[in-house]
Amino acid sequence: MNILNRIHFNSAPTLLAAWTGAGNVGILSMDFFRRKLDAQMFAQIDMSQFVTPDSIIVNAGVTHFPETPQSIFYHRHNPDIVLFESNAHAGEHDMEVIRTILELARELNVPRIYTAAALPQPMSHTSKSEVLYACNNPGLRNELEMQGLRAMPDGVISGLNGLMLGFAGARGIDAVCLLATIPAYASGLTYPRAALEIVKCLAVVTNVSFDIRELEQDVDSAEPMFADIEEKLKDFFSTGSMGLGEEFQNGDGDEINIPKEKIEKDDIPKYVMDRIERMFITAKKNKEKARELKSELDKWGLYKFYEDRFLDLFENE
């Protein structure tokens, strides 16, 4: 870690951390929160040692490497807060990143860490994003529920936004993940409505206030896009699904579904096709990911289009 400025706090600071993930909810909310607090950069993790480029960028026939992902620490005084933002995961080196964050947390006597993430649900964009919690200390539940939060249902939080809770707990640091619900189909998009609700929660737990109209405008600007996506889904849904065969209700309680036998590749949203391409790349490197790829193809009724390519993943086994 590169320390640019040594920071001294009058009290033990709260640490807020977020990575990219579903709906970009965590990173969008943390970035907005940081900008509104005018938090200042004081340290960063050199991600070049962890991240290997998997492609090259071409502009006007000339190639160059993509920009190195950034993982940056910011600080704010009165109240004392440390924010960590990362626009990339470090793959097999993720645990090194977490250890670096927790070493700084121990040095600064951080008593609690908050992370932020999305919780995809069978819901419409017209429904309110609800913020739920997961915590590593049962003693935090009453406090969180008094703030109007509800416990996340039994399940799994993937990625560093969730893993941080386990590793922080092993070091005796309380940690909470705030999860805002998003439509299942929006996982590969940026969903500002959920980020707005996370920002409101962070403002409460850190006892700060600021103007949120900018993010509210982002929510309004994004609404036509999500309305258009849902209209296209309604065209071929008949009994209720945001995932072709799963249940979906829009804000008025109407149900829609698409018969799988009518599915054509051109009917599937581009962001889904892009995600499948990324999953093929991942499965080619790690055959254990093939099961997740198969589930995604089945969910969208696309396996028949990709069967040969899927089976080619195993041709040398």
QUIFEN-V253462 format. One record per residue. N is the residue number from 1. PHI is phi in whole degrees, -180 to 180 (none if undefined). OMEGA is omega as a letter, one per 20 degrees, with the letter a starting at -180 (999 if undefined). Layout:
<<N PHI OMEGA> <N PHI OMEGA>>
This chain:
<<1 none r> <2 -100 r> <3 -89 a> <4 -87 r> <5 -143 r> <6 -79 a> <7 -107 r> <8 -122 a> <9 -107 r> <10 -78 r> <11 -141 r> <12 -66 a> <13 -80 r> <14 -81 r> <15 -107 r> <16 -114 a> <17 -140 r> <18 -155 r> <19 -123 r> <20 -65 a> <21 -176 a> <22 -55 r> <23 68 a> <24 52 a> <25 -66 a> <26 -63 a> <27 -70 r> <28 -67 a> <29 -67 a> <30 -69 r> <31 -66 r> <32 -64 a> <33 -60 a> <34 -62 a> <35 -66 a> <36 -69 r> <37 -85 a> <38 54 r> <39 -69 a> <40 -108 r> <41 -66 r> <42 -136 r> <43 -160 r> <44 -152 r> <45 -100 r> <46 -74 a> <47 -81 a> <48 -63 r> <49 -79 a> <50 -110 a> <51 -107 r> <52 -102 r> <53 -57 r> <54 -110 r> <55 -160 r> <56 -125 a> <57 -97 a> <58 -119 r> <59 -127 a> <60 53 r> <61 83 a> <62 -110 a> <63 -97 r> <64 -157 r> <65 -71 r> <66 -63 r> <67 -64 r> <68 -68 r> <69 -57 a> <70 -114 r> <71 -134 a> <72 -125 r> <73 -101 r> <74 -126 r> <75 -135 r> <76 -146 r> <77 -105 r> <78 53 j> <79 -80 a> <80 -80 a> <81 -140 r> <82 -116 r> <83 -118 r> <84 -124 r> <85 -126 r> <86 -137 a> <87 -97 r> <88 -160 r> <89 -96 a> <90 -102 r> <91 59 a> <92 -67 r> <93 -101 a> <94 -55 a> <95 -67 r> <96 -67 r> <97 -65 r> <98 -63 r> <99 -61 r> <100 -63 r> <101 -64 a> <102 -71 r> <103 -65 r> <104 -66 r> <105 -60 r> <106 -66 r> <107 -62 a> <108 -93 a> <109 59 r> <110 -64 a> <111 -87 a> <112 -152 r> <113 -120 r> <114 -117 r> <115 -116 a> <116 -138 a> <117 -158 r> <118 -107 r> <119 -125 a> <120 -61 a> <121 -139 r> <122 -77 a> <123 -143 r> <124 -98 r> <125 -67 r> <126 -79 r> <127 -84 r> <128 -68 r> <129 -77 r> <130 -98 r> <131 -99 r> <132 -111 a> <133 -130 r> <134 -135 a> <135 -135 a> <136 -98 r> <137 -137 a> <138 -56 a> <139 -68 a> <140 -88 a> <141 -61 a> <142 -61 r> <143 -60 a> <144 -67 a> <145 -73 r> <146 -68 r> <147 -87 r> <148 89 r> <149 -91 r> <150 -116 a> <151 -65 r> <152 -64 r> <153 -61 r> <154 -54 a> <155 173 a> <156 -135 r> <157 -111 a> <158 -88 r> <159 85 a> <160 -70 r> <161 -60 r> <162 -95 a> <163 -60 r> <164 -55 a> <165 -63 a> <166 -66 a> <167 -72 r> <168 -66 r> <169 -61 r> <170 -64 r> <171 -102 r> <172 78 r> <173 -108 r> <174 -65 r> <175 -147 a> <176 -134 r> <177 -107 r> <178 -95 a> <179 -120 r> <180 -101 a> <181 -72 r> <182 -137 r> <183 -61 a> <184 -56 a> <185 -72 a> <186 -92 a> <187 -58 a> <188 -92 r> <189 -114 r> <190 -94 a> <191 -118 a> <192 -67 a> <193 -60 r> <194 -70 r> <195 -61 r> <196 -60 a> <197 -68 r> <198 -64 r> <199 -59 r> <200 -61 r> <201 -67 r> <202 -62 r> <203 -63 r> <204 -70 a> <205 -72 r> <206 -103 r> <207 61 r> <208 -126 r> <209 -141 r> <210 -164 a> <211 -77 a> <212 -107 a> <213 -63 r> <214 -60 r> <215 -72 r> <216 -62 r> <217 -67 r> <218 -63 r> <219 -62 a> <220 -62 a> <221 -67 a> <222 -82 a> <223 -57 a> <224 -59 a> <225 -64 a> <226 -70 r> <227 -63 r> <228 -66 r> <229 -60 a> <230 -69 r> <231 -64 r> <232 -67 r> <233 -67 a> <234 -63 a> <235 -59 a> <236 -126 r> <237 -103 a> <238 -129 a> <239 -125 r> <240 120 r> <241 -162 r> <242 -99 a> <243 -136 r> <244 52 a> <245 113 r> <246 -105 a> <247 -80 r> <248 -147 r> <249 -129 r> <250 -85 a> <251 -61 a> <252 -93 r> <253 87 r> <254 -70 a> <255 -113 a> <256 -141 a> <257 -160 r> <258 -124 r> <259 -64 a> <260 -65 a> <261 -69 r> <262 -95 a> <263 -71 r> <264 -124 a> <265 -58 a> <266 -67 r> <267 -79 a> <268 -84 r> <269 -56 a> <270 -59 a> <271 -64 r> <272 -71 r> <273 -62 r> <274 -64 r> <275 -65 r> <276 -64 r> <277 -61 r> <278 -64 r> <279 -68 r> <280 -63 r> <281 -62 a> <282 -66 a> <283 -67 r> <284 -66 r> <285 -84 a> <286 -137 a> <287 -62 r> <288 -65 r> <289 -83 a> <290 -63 r> <291 -62 r> <292 -65 r> <293 -63 r> <294 -61 r> <295 -63 r> <296 -66 r> <297 -63 r> <298 -65 a> <299 -59 a> <300 -96 r> <301 67 a> <302 -107 a> <303 -58 a> <304 -62 r> <305 -79 a> <306 -115 a> <307 -56 a> <308 -62 a> <309 -66 r> <310 -65 a> <311 -66 r> <312 -64 r> <313 -61 a> <314 -113 a> <315 -66 a> <316 -98 a> <317 -90 999>>
